[in-house]
Amino acid sequence: MEQIDPFKEYRVVINLEEQYSIYPLCKEIPPGWSDVGKVGAKQECLDYIKKVWVDMRPKSLKDAESQKNLLN
């Protein structure tokens, strides 16, 4: 049985660690998150994230690994 979603539209948000999520359009974005400009139905937003978030590592880890590679 399909669940009924009380929220009709979502926005895609990103945090400082470059991690993506969705948030209901009718609610204020929580501190630490920014709107990336994608709005739509829940599945549409999730599909967008799947397409653009190809490296799941947090930004701090990517930066640390880049620094390590520069030193070697």
BELJOQUI-V735388 format. One record per run of one state. SS is the DSSP state (helix for helix, strand for strand, loop for the rest). FROM is the first residue (numbers start at 1). TO is the last residue. Records with the same first field share a line. If there is no record, write none. Layout:
SS: FROM-TO ; FROM-TO
This chain:
loop: 1-9 ; 16-19 ; 25-32 ; 41-41 ; 53-58 ; 72-72
strand: 10-15 ; 20-24 ; 33-40
helix: 42-52 ; 59-71
